[in-house]
Amino acid sequence: MSRFNSRSDQKEMIDDLYCDGPELRQTFRELRTINKLLGGNHVTTNGIGKLLLNLNLTEITIADIGCGNGDMIRVIVEWAKKKNLETECMGIDANPNTVTIAEQNLQDLSNASFEAANVFDTDFRQKKVDIITCTLFTHHFTNEELVRMFASFGEKARIGMVINDLHRHPLAYYSIKLLTTLFSKSKQVKNDAPVSVLRSFHKGELAVLLKEAGWGKFQITWHWAFRWQIVAYK
């Protein structure tokens, strides 16, 4: 059976919730470049725009889950500013070392805060927000975990959620494997980038997971380069 027929359960190096040091920081630098060059960040902000269409809001609260070094929060804040939309953003990540890096990177933003938390903890869903975003985060979990996670997002978000993650496809796999082999200086990126494609999704798989988690209204659209945009409405 082709390795692309079903999701891989192979772990990534970044799944270590206590990884830290120069290697982690180099990984974040390279991911920033990859997302910028391949247009991945636009998938998230475009999805937020879809959720807000016709709502006529002037301010929103957003929780970015699996926030990494905070790059996506900066992108969201800058996007919202252009839309004359006031935002309060919270970055949540289970790795406390990652949260420290994010706090350092975004210390100039008064409307961004960060928290080291596990999305499966009961306390996570208690504090409500308008929108939940996840960028390159959901593929780190099993199908069973994702159903639980999406259900908890449904309890936490007032308006909806935006998921930005990878399309499991041979071209995506071999392209990123070649690019990181040639240009990456990070052992973590060289290992994790192709593995992340194998752990990612086909469209039908995402639809099943969302329905099992109780989301009845959602859109799944494909974006370059090999990204799925899931916009789910409350």
C-alpha positions as CSV (number, residue, x, y, z in Angstrom):
1,M,0.0,0.0,0.0
2,S,1.3,3.5,-0.9
3,R,2.6,5.5,2.1
4,F,0.2,8.3,0.9
5,N,-3.0,6.2,1.3
6,S,-3.3,6.7,5.0
7,R,-1.9,9.0,7.7
8,S,1.5,8.1,9.2
9,D,1.9,7.8,13.0
10,Q,5.6,8.6,12.8
11,K,6.6,11.2,15.4
12,E,8.4,14.4,14.6
13,M,11.4,15.7,16.5
14,I,9.4,18.9,17.4
15,D,6.8,16.7,19.2
16,D,9.1,16.7,22.1
17,L,7.4,19.2,24.4
18,Y,10.6,20.1,26.1
19,C,12.8,20.6,23.0
20,D,14.8,23.8,23.2
21,G,18.0,25.5,22.3
22,P,19.6,26.7,19.0
23,E,18.2,23.8,17.0
24,L,14.6,24.8,17.9
25,R,15.3,28.5,17.1
26,Q,16.8,27.6,13.7
27,T,13.7,25.5,13.0
28,F,11.5,28.4,13.6
29,R,13.6,30.7,11.4
30,E,13.4,28.2,8.5
31,L,9.7,27.6,9.0
32,R,9.1,31.4,8.8
33,T,10.9,31.5,5.5
34,I,9.0,28.5,4.1
35,N,5.6,29.9,5.1
36,K,6.5,33.3,3.6
37,L,7.8,32.0,0.3
38,L,5.1,29.4,-0.2
39,G,2.2,31.7,0.8
40,G,1.1,29.6,3.7
41,N,0.3,32.5,6.1
42,H,-2.4,33.8,3.7
43,V,-4.4,30.6,4.2
44,T,-5.0,31.5,7.8
45,T,-5.8,35.2,7.4
46,N,-8.1,34.5,4.4
47,G,-10.0,32.0,6.6
48,I,-10.4,34.5,9.4
49,G,-11.8,36.9,6.8
50,K,-14.4,34.3,5.7
51,L,-15.5,33.8,9.3
52,L,-16.0,37.5,9.8
53,L,-17.8,38.2,6.5
54,N,-21.0,40.1,7.1
55,L,-20.6,40.2,10.9
56,N,-19.6,43.9,11.0
57,L,-17.4,43.5,14.1
58,T,-14.8,46.1,15.1
59,E,-12.9,43.9,17.6
60,I,-12.3,40.2,18.0
61,T,-10.4,37.8,20.3
62,I,-8.3,35.0,18.7
63,A,-6.5,32.0,20.2
64,D,-3.7,30.7,18.0
65,I,-3.2,27.1,19.1
66,G,0.2,25.6,18.6
67,C,1.5,29.1,18.2
68,G,5.2,28.2,17.9
69,N,7.4,31.3,18.0
70,G,4.4,33.6,17.4
71,D,4.9,34.3,13.8
72,M,1.3,33.7,12.9
73,I,0.1,36.0,15.6
74,R,2.2,38.8,14.2
75,V,0.7,38.1,10.7
76,I,-2.8,38.1,12.1
77,V,-2.3,41.4,14.0
78,E,-0.8,43.1,10.9
79,W,-3.7,41.8,8.7
80,A,-6.3,43.0,11.2
81,K,-4.7,46.4,11.4
82,K,-5.2,46.8,7.7
83,K,-8.8,45.9,8.1
84,N,-9.3,48.5,10.9
85,L,-10.1,45.6,13.2
86,E,-8.9,45.6,16.9
87,T,-7.6,42.2,18.0
88,E,-6.6,40.5,21.2
89,C,-4.5,37.5,20.4
90,M,-3.5,34.7,22.7
91,G,-0.8,32.2,21.6
92,I,-1.1,28.7,23.2
93,D,1.6,26.1,23.0
94,A,2.3,23.0,25.1
95,N,6.0,23.6,25.0
96,P,7.0,26.2,27.7
97,N,10.3,26.8,25.9
98,T,8.4,27.7,22.7
99,V,6.2,30.1,24.6
100,T,9.3,31.8,26.0
101,I,10.6,32.3,22.4
102,A,7.2,33.7,21.3
103,E,7.1,36.1,24.2
104,Q,10.5,37.4,23.3
105,N,9.7,37.7,19.6
106,L,6.4,39.6,20.1
107,Q,7.3,41.7,23.1
108,D,6.5,44.8,21.0
109,L,2.9,43.8,20.6
110,S,0.6,45.0,23.4
111,N,-2.3,43.0,22.1
112,A,-0.6,39.6,22.2
113,S,-0.2,37.3,25.1
114,F,1.0,33.7,25.5
115,E,0.3,30.7,27.6
116,A,1.9,27.2,28.0
117,A,-1.2,24.9,28.1
118,N,-2.3,21.6,26.8
119,V,-5.5,21.7,24.6
120,F,-6.7,18.4,26.2
121,D,-6.8,19.9,29.7
122,T,-10.3,20.8,31.1
123,D,-9.2,24.3,31.9
124,F,-8.4,25.0,28.2
125,R,-12.0,25.3,27.0
126,Q,-13.2,27.5,29.9
127,K,-12.0,30.9,28.6
128,K,-14.0,31.7,25.5
129,V,-12.6,33.5,22.4
130,D,-14.2,34.5,19.2
131,I,-12.0,32.5,16.8
132,I,-9.5,29.7,17.1
133,T,-6.7,29.3,14.6
134,C,-4.2,26.5,14.0
135,T,-1.5,26.6,11.4
136,L,0.6,23.4,10.7
137,F,-0.5,22.1,14.1
138,T,-3.3,19.5,13.7
139,H,-1.3,16.9,11.7
140,H,0.7,16.3,14.9
141,F,-2.2,14.3,16.4
142,T,-4.0,11.0,15.9
143,N,-7.5,11.0,14.4
144,E,-8.9,10.1,17.8
145,E,-7.1,13.1,19.4
146,L,-8.3,15.4,16.7
147,V,-11.9,14.5,17.2
148,R,-11.5,15.4,20.9
149,M,-9.6,18.6,20.0
150,F,-12.1,19.8,17.4
151,A,-14.9,19.2,19.9
152,S,-13.1,21.3,22.6
153,F,-12.6,24.0,20.0
154,G,-16.3,24.0,19.4
155,E,-16.8,24.7,23.1
156,K,-14.2,27.5,23.3
157,A,-14.9,29.5,20.1
158,R,-17.9,31.8,19.8
159,I,-17.7,32.3,16.0
160,G,-15.6,29.4,14.6
161,M,-12.2,28.1,13.8
162,V,-9.7,28.2,11.0
163,I,-7.4,25.3,10.4
164,N,-4.4,25.6,8.0
165,D,-2.6,22.4,7.4
166,L,-1.0,20.2,4.8
167,H,-2.3,18.0,1.9
168,R,-0.7,14.5,2.0
169,H,0.5,14.2,-1.6
170,P,3.6,12.7,-3.3
171,L,4.6,15.9,-4.9
172,A,4.4,17.8,-1.6
173,Y,6.5,15.1,0.1
174,Y,9.3,14.8,-2.4
175,S,9.5,18.5,-3.1
176,I,9.9,19.5,0.6
177,K,12.3,16.6,1.1
178,L,14.5,17.9,-1.8
179,L,14.3,21.5,-0.7
180,T,15.2,20.9,2.9
181,T,18.0,18.5,1.9
182,L,19.5,21.2,-0.3
183,F,18.9,24.3,1.8
184,S,18.1,23.5,5.4
185,K,20.7,23.9,8.1
186,S,18.4,22.3,10.7
187,K,18.5,18.6,11.4
188,Q,15.0,19.0,12.8
189,V,13.5,20.6,9.7
190,K,15.2,18.0,7.4
191,N,13.6,15.3,9.5
192,D,10.2,16.8,10.3
193,A,9.2,18.5,7.1
194,P,8.7,15.4,5.0
195,V,7.3,13.5,8.0
196,S,4.7,16.2,8.5
197,V,3.4,15.6,4.9
198,L,3.0,11.9,5.7
199,R,1.1,12.8,8.8
200,S,-1.2,15.2,7.1
201,F,-4.6,14.9,5.4
202,H,-6.8,14.1,2.4
203,K,-9.9,16.2,2.2
204,G,-12.3,13.4,3.0
205,E,-10.4,12.5,6.2
206,L,-10.8,16.1,7.4
207,A,-14.5,16.1,6.7
208,V,-15.0,12.9,8.7
209,L,-13.1,14.2,11.7
210,L,-15.0,17.5,11.7
211,K,-18.4,15.7,11.6
212,E,-17.4,13.3,14.3
213,A,-16.4,16.3,16.5
214,G,-19.8,17.9,16.0
215,W,-19.1,20.6,13.5
216,G,-22.0,20.7,11.0
217,K,-21.1,23.8,8.9
218,F,-17.6,24.0,7.4
219,Q,-15.7,24.6,4.2
220,I,-12.5,22.7,3.1
221,T,-10.6,24.4,0.3
222,W,-7.2,23.7,-1.3
223,H,-4.6,26.4,-1.5
224,W,-1.0,26.5,-2.9
225,A,1.3,25.1,-1.9
226,F,-0.5,21.9,-0.8
227,R,-2.5,23.5,2.0
228,W,-5.9,22.8,3.2
229,Q,-8.0,25.6,4.6
230,I,-10.8,24.5,6.9
231,V,-13.2,27.3,7.9
232,A,-15.7,25.9,10.5
233,Y,-18.7,28.0,11.7
234,K,-20.6,27.8,15.0
